[in-house]
């Protein structure tokens, strides 16, 4: 995208672009009218730097947007990456007219519109501007480039100014001391990586007074409202915990039950978004995998007894009952006796190969 005129609107501070990764998203980003890449014209999305094509090298027609606009950044179809890597420039909209479009560039050619969940997130934080996905090189009469103050791969992940802005514009939902939620992945289907026996954990947590939430069945505003209201939150490892972190506040405690290694990028993210305590529970003891597209995403085996004990030790429940699971039988060499629930059995039908840690 080439800007016929570019207004840099960066607050004072160090360069805001992410500091990791390789140039791989070639051809997208912002160039000024003189064909230079302005500060903020490139960025990071899914571990890859963007690199806008030179105006001189364009071999496709250039559209014209004869208007002022705000550069929103890069988007794709993955909810977690959009939440953590596509809204870090939105703070600047507050300083400009609400009718200016916010324009995004596309990391995935198959995406043909701004995802509805991004619209919901943007509206929930009070940004009313029209959202536009640019799908071809576009000359913008005047483009406002706000610093990217938040990105999963930024160091730190979020600038204090962004955190202050977000806290100010977020919906006001008081914490309910009696409301506890478990955020599940058990209904996502076999295309997604999950851990086994989640139904067993859900039943135990329901008995301890938790409400089980399946985020895919709720609108984004409904999810955010539930996450803001809850005093205790337990997450199956996934993008929902990142959405919560944007709106986390004092008076809440959360735990995440891992299904994958706790990457340094995630550590850095939650170090920035630290307004509520987060307990990280890693009780992975093995995984099942197989061939084909489904088998490449393993089904993770947890030590449910250890997970349950960790949750008790960190104040998430007070039950004295031990939770037993398949890991106990597998350790004893009696894995054939495991009585898998329907969801776990479905995951294992395409993932028969067990590897213990």
N, C-alpha and C positions, 0 to 999 in steps of 0.2 A: 504494500500500500504506500503510495507516495503522497506526501503532504505538500500542496502548493505553498502553504505557509504553516509553520509549526510554532506553537506557543509552548515553551517549556514552563511548567508550573511545579517545579520541584521545591519542597521545603529545604532549608539548609540541612546539610548532613552528608554522610558518605554515600557513594554510589549504591543504588538500591537493587540493581539487578542481581540475580542469583549467581553463586560463585562456583558451581559444580557443573560437570557434564561436558559433552562434546557438541560441536556444531553439527546438527543432524536435521533440524527442521528448516531446510533451506527454502528460500523464496517467500517467507512470511515475516511480517514485522513492518516497521515504519522507516521510510526514508524522507528526508527533507527535500525541498525543491531543488537544492543544489546537489542532490544525490548522495549526501552524507547520511550516516546513521546517527540520529541525535541520541543524547543520553536518555535512556528509557525506550528507545526504538526497537531494541532487541530484548529478549527475556528468556526465561526457562519454563519448559513445560514437559513433564514426564522424562526428566533426566536429560533433556536435549535443549541446547541453545537454539533459538531462532536466529535466522540470518536473512534479512530482507534482500531480495534480488535487486541488483542495480537497475535504475531506471533505464539506463542505456542498453541493458540486456533484455528488456521486456520484449517478448515476441507474441503477446496476446493483446487484444484490445483493452484499453484503459477506460473504465467508467469514470464519470464525474459526479461527485456529490457537492453541489454548489451550496454549501452550508457550513456552519460551524459544527464540530462534533467533538466528542471526548473519546480517547482511545481506551478501550476496556482491557485489551490484551488478547491472549490466545485461549480458545476453548476447544474441547473435544467432547465425545459422548460419554466419558467416564465420570460419574457423579463425584467420587472422592477427589479426583484431580481438579475438577471444576471448582469445588468448594475450597480447596487449598491452594489453587494456582491461577484462578481466573477472576478473583474479586479484589485483588490487592491494590487496584488503582481507583476503586469506586469512591474513595473518600473525597476525591477532587470534585465530584458532581455537586456536592453541597455548596461549593463556592461559585457555581455557574448556573445559568438558567435551566429550569427543570424541563424545558422542551428540547434541549440539545440532545440529539441521539448519542448513545454510547455504542461505538462500533467495535466489533470483535473480528479477529481473523481466525481461520480454521486450521486446526492441526490434523484433521481427518477429512479427506475430500468427500467422503460419503455423508457427512453432516450437512444438512441443507437448511437448517434453521436454528435459532437459539433454543436450547433445550428448555422445556417448560419448568424443570426444577431449578434452573438458574434464574429464570424470571421470578419464581417464587422466593428464592433466597434474596434476590435484589429488592423485591418489593417489601419483604419482611423487614429489611434493615432501612426502609424508608427512602429508597432511591426511586423516584417516579419516572425517570427518563425513558424514552423509547430505546429498546435494545435491538441492534441490527447486526446481522452476520454478513460480512463482506466475503463474497465467493469469487471475486476476480480483482485484479489490480484496480485500485480506485484512487482518483485524485480528489482530495478533500480541500475545500477552500481554506479552512482554518481548523487545525487539529490541536486539541488541548491534550498534552502528555503529562499526566500526573505520575509522580514517582511510584513505583511498585513497592509499597510499604509492607506487603505480606506475600509470602510465597513459601511453599513447603520446603523448597531448596535454597531459600535465602538464609544468610547468616547475619543476625538471628532471623528466625522464621517470620517474626512480626516485630515491627518497630513500635516503640511505646506510643507514638502518636496515633498509629493505626488502632492499637488496643483501646486507647482513650476514646477515639471516634466511635469505634464499634460499641463500646459500653454505653455511649451516649445515645446512639440511634437504635439500639436493640429494643424489642418490645419489653415492657415492664410487667413481668410475671413474678409474683412473690414465690419464694421457696415454701413448699408445704412439708413440714417436718414428718408427716405421716405417710407421704407418698413415695413409693419405691418402685423402680422399674428395672426389668431385665430386657435388654434389646437383643433380639434373637436373629439368627441367620437361617433358621431351620426350614423356612418356606421358600428359600431362594431357588431351589431345584438343583439338579446335579451339574449344571454348567458352572456353578460357582464353588470355590473352595470353602469347605466347612469342616467343623469337627464332629466326630461321631457322638451319639448318645446325647445330643442336645436336649431331646425330649425328656430324658431322665433329669437333667439339670433344671429344666423349666418346671417340672413337677415339684422338685424339691424347693425351688425358690417361690413358687406359688404358695406352697405350704408355709413359707416364712413371710408371707404377706406382700410379695412382689407382684406387680402387674407385668405380664409378658407383652412386649410390643414387637410387632413385625413391621419395620419401617416402610417396607414396600406397599403396605396396605393403607398408609396414612399420607395425607398431603404434607408437603414440606412445612407449612405453617403449623399443622397439627403436631408434627414431630418436634419442632422447635419449642412449642408451648409445653409439651410433655417434658422435654429435657430441661427446660427452665424451672418447671414446677417441682421436679423430683428432688428430694433431699439425698437419696441414695440411688445410684445408677450403676448397673453392671452391664458391660457390653461384650457380646461376642465380637472378636476382633474384626473390624471392618470400617467402612467410611462413616458410619453413624457416629462413632466416637469423635471424629474430626468435626462433624457438624455440631455436636454438643459443645466441643471445646470453644467454638466461636462465641457461645452464649453462656459459658460456665461462669459461676459467681460464687463468692463466699457463702458458706452455709451448705454447700453440696460436697459429697464425697462420691467418687466414681472408681470403678475397677474395670480393667480390660483383661479378658481371658484370651491369651494369644493362640493363634493357629499358625504362626510363622515367626521367624526371628524378629526381635525388636531392633529394627534398623536405627542407626545413628540419626538418620533424618527425622524419624518419629520422636526420638529422644529430644532433639533440638526443637521440634514443633511444640511439644508439650512443656518444654522449659519456657518457651515464650508465652504459651497460653496456660498460665499457672494460677489462675484465680480461684481454682478449686483443686482439692487434693485428688491425685490419680494413683491408684495402686495397680501395678503391672503384675499379672500372674502368668507364669510360664511353666506349665505342667505337661508339656508335650512329651510323650514317651515313644511315639512311633507314628507312622503314616502308611496308608494304603494307596498304591498307585497302580496304573495299568497302561495299556496302549491306547492310542487314539486320542482325540481332542479332549474327551472328558477325563481320561486317565492321567493326563499331564497335570491336572489340578488335583493334588492328593486330598484324600479324606484323612483328617488328622485325628489320631488317637490320644486322648487325654487321660491322665490319672485323675479320675473324678473325685476319688477320696481325698487326694491332696488338694485339688481345687476347692472342694467344700471346706476343708480344714483351713486353707488360706483365707477364704472369705470370712470364716468365723474369727480367725485371729486378727483380722483387720476391721472388725466391727460391722460386717455386712449382714450377719445373722447371728442368732444365739442358740441355734439348735445343737443339741448334744449327740444327735444321731449321725452315725458314719454313713457316707454315701458310697455305695459299692458300684463298680463298673467293670467293663470288659477287660480293662488293663489288669485287674486282679487275677482273672482267669488266665489271661495270656501269660502272665508271669509264672503261673503255676503249671504251664504247659497244657492247659485245658481250654484253649481258645475255641475248640470245636463246640463247646457247650454254651458259647455266648448267645444270648437271646436278643438279637438286634431289633430295635424298633423299626417301623416301616421306612422312615426317612433314612436311617443308617443303612438298612438293607439295600435301599435303592442306590445309595452312594457306592456301596461295596460291590454291587452287581457289575460295575464297570471298572472297579479298582481292586482286584483280588490280591495284589502283591504287597505283603506286609514287610516293612523295614523298621526295626526297633532302633531307638537312639542309643 
